[in-house]
Amino acid sequence: MEHADFPSADELLRLHLVQLQAAGSWSASLPMQQVDVRTNNALRNHIDGALQL
């Protein structure tokens, strides 16, 4: 069930990647696996938050 207060998972992922890019040359300093872990954690937190409503 989608809630208007929460962005979609796709939008959350897009915002997360924009934040990583804004932080600097993240692709050179972080291995992709670490980026994936951070993204997965952000998505998991988003889903957990939505389920608690």
Secondary structure, 3 states (H helix, E strand, C coil): CCCCCCCCHHHHHHHHHHHHHHCCCHHHHCCHHHHHHHHHHHHHHHHHHHHCC
